[in-house]
């Protein structure tokens, strides 16, 4: 999942990276945290499509 990996200018998506880090600190295995983060991304995409509003990082 490329949204959680570090790039030269920071993380691709800091919201997803924070959620992934939260799951890891809860003691979840890496693959479980990635699936949970993927589900979060799907919920974000669904919300964007349903509301027809752009993604707001500070929402």
C-alpha positions as CSV (number, residue, x, y, z in Angstrom):
1,X,0.0,0.0,0.0
2,X,1.8,3.0,-1.3
3,X,-0.1,5.5,0.9
4,X,1.9,4.6,4.0
5,X,5.4,4.5,2.6
6,X,7.9,7.3,3.1
7,X,8.9,9.4,0.1
8,X,11.6,12.0,-0.4
9,X,9.2,14.8,0.7
10,X,7.4,12.9,3.5
11,X,4.7,10.3,3.6
12,X,2.4,9.9,0.6
13,X,-0.7,10.3,2.9
14,X,0.0,11.3,6.5
15,X,-3.6,10.4,7.5
16,X,-3.2,6.8,6.4
17,X,0.3,6.6,7.9
18,X,-0.9,7.9,11.3
19,X,-3.7,5.3,11.2
20,X,-1.2,2.5,10.3
21,X,1.1,3.6,13.1
22,X,-1.8,3.6,15.5
23,X,-2.6,0.0,14.6
24,X,1.0,-1.1,14.9
25,X,1.2,0.5,18.4
26,X,-1.9,-1.4,19.4
27,X,0.0,-4.6,18.8
28,X,-1.5,-5.6,15.4
29,X,0.7,-7.5,13.0
30,X,1.9,-5.6,10.0
31,X,-0.4,-7.3,7.5
32,X,-3.4,-6.8,9.7
33,X,-2.5,-3.1,10.1
34,X,-2.2,-2.8,6.3
35,X,-5.6,-4.4,5.7
36,X,-7.2,-2.1,8.3
37,X,-5.5,0.9,6.6
38,X,-6.8,-0.3,3.2
39,X,-10.3,-0.5,4.7
40,X,-9.9,3.1,6.0
41,X,-8.9,4.2,2.6
42,X,-11.9,2.6,1.0
43,X,-14.2,4.4,3.5
44,X,-12.5,7.7,2.7
45,X,-13.0,7.1,-1.0
46,X,-16.6,6.2,-0.5
47,X,-17.2,9.4,1.5
48,X,-15.6,11.5,-1.2
49,X,-17.7,9.9,-3.9
50,X,-20.9,10.1,-1.9
51,X,-20.5,13.7,-0.8
52,X,-18.9,15.0,-4.1
53,X,-16.5,17.0,-2.0
54,X,-12.7,16.9,-2.3
55,X,-10.6,15.2,0.3
56,X,-9.7,17.6,3.1
57,X,-6.7,16.6,5.1
58,X,-7.7,18.8,8.1
59,X,-11.3,17.6,8.3
